[in-house]
Amino acid sequence: MRDSVKLSSGRSYLAIPGPSIMPDEVLQAMHRASPNIYAGELVDMTNTLPPDLRKVARTEHHVAIYIANGHGAWEAALSNTLKEGDKVLVPASGRFAYGWSEMAEALGLNIEVMDFGLQAPFDLARVADRLASDRGHEIKAVLGVHTDTSTSIRNDISGLRGAIDHSNHPALLMADCIASLGCDRFEMDAWGVDVMVTGSQKGLMVPAGMSFVFFNDKAAEARAALPRVSRYWDWTPRANPEYFYQFFGGTAPTHHLYGLRAALDILHAEGIEQVWTRHEMLARAIWAACECWSEGGALAMNVTDPALRSHAVTALRLPSPRATDLRMWLEENLGLTLGIGLGMAPPDSSEWHGFFRLGHMGHVNGHMIMGLLGGIETGLKALDIPHGTGALDAATRVLSGNHSG
Ligand SMILES: *Cc1c(COP(=O)(O)O)cnc(C)c1O
């Protein structure tokens, strides 16, 4: 009976760590004819975006808007601050640190990666030592990925600032908040971040295709000292909304702008602190369930210390090929799509089928997370994957706040 019945019709659930689920308000805001890009409503609306973006990033400084994905923001941040031959230090807790460093290398920068493995955050003492030994101040920037989406490690960006200051090092601090902005607490100015990059399609709940580079005056000085910056990536005109047409270096990404306006309205109506708390609660429910399942001996969370876990993505291990089996089963039978493992094993290896990830970023709430967890438990049962009991109970205890019930 079960084999012949598919239960995947109905609204599907994309629980991958980006792109994330888009609110109906965002989709509706984008469903319209193209506006006049030279004057009128679009121009006025666009001028409202930078102040609201700054509030999400907790900064008083500048924001440049790009028509690009996160990789574009990576390139923009580096291109506006560094020149060929400059050295960057890249502490790594996963694949995305390598991605950013490869971008730096392709731009002719001299990269030094400090690898802390796939299950540990930056060792800040070692980073501080490395900076202290750089007496000639050869290192011009430290690139820190806040949440590495591949491992779900969340790094201490404020601590990274401390490591730089400890040795009075002048290097710029650049943070990749593509997987954390609008999910995990991030305080650009209070944490002393000079440059921050993010994308539209994760915590900001807008389709992929728009990205943002936030920068302070120290970073702007680095830009001013460069002999040239490629015209398209130069952040100066893009951070100046008065020159709307120049701002986007061509036609504005009209529909993304409408979508972003709607998403920022949703974020501000909830309040950014509350947005962080919601993500934390939902993450705790997921971890509580995963802890129960892992008692069966098969499933394991990649990050053991809860204090080091992202609130937006959870990376999991399940012996190959069960992780892939589970993903396929859930998509086919329940309409639930989980994320693939990334950077944990080579994509053409058999171990690759031993990892998966849950995205819980942006437009997610309690009943969705209970649906996600209920779906996973169903798949574990259907595939006879050993798992401990009481996972859903444990999650409901977190979400209800009733730890005895
Ligand atoms: C998704 C992601 C990126 C890459 O963003 P794209 O939009 O896919 O280019 C970079 N860094 C982190 C931490 C990410 O999560």
The ligand as an SDF file (V2000), in Angstrom:
LIG
                    3D

 15 15  0  0  0  0  0  0  0  0999 V2000
   25.7530   31.0580   -0.0780 C   0  0  0  0  0  0  0  0  0  0  0  0
   27.0480   31.5320    0.4410 C   0  0  0  0  0  0  0  0  0  0  0  0
   28.0220   32.1150   -0.3860 C   0  0  0  0  0  0  0  0  0  0  0  0
   27.8760   32.1900   -1.8740 C   0  0  0  0  0  0  0  0  0  0  0  0
   26.8140   32.9760   -2.2700 O   0  0  0  0  0  0  0  0  0  0  0  0
   26.3060   32.8690   -3.7820 P   0  0  0  0  0  0  0  0  0  0  0  0
   25.1420   33.7910   -3.8240 O   0  0  0  0  0  0  0  0  0  0  0  0
   25.9410   31.4310   -4.0070 O   0  0  0  0  0  0  0  0  0  0  0  0
   27.4200   33.3060   -4.6450 O   0  0  0  0  0  0  0  0  0  0  0  0
   29.1710   32.5890    0.1930 C   0  0  0  0  0  0  0  0  0  0  0  0
   29.3890   32.5080    1.5140 N   0  0  0  0  0  0  0  0  0  0  0  0
   28.4900   31.9360    2.3360 C   0  0  0  0  0  0  0  0  0  0  0  0
   28.7920   31.8620    3.8000 C   0  0  0  0  0  0  0  0  0  0  0  0
   27.3060   31.4230    1.8260 C   0  0  0  0  0  0  0  0  0  0  0  0
   26.4140   30.8390    2.6440 O   0  0  0  0  0  0  0  0  0  0  0  0
  1  2  1  0
  2  3  1  0
  2 14  2  0
  3  4  1  0
  3 10  2  0
  4  5  1  0
  5  6  1  0
  6  7  2  0
  6  8  1  0
  6  9  1  0
 10 11  1  0
 11 12  2  0
 12 13  1  0
 12 14  1  0
 14 15  1  0
M  END
$$$$
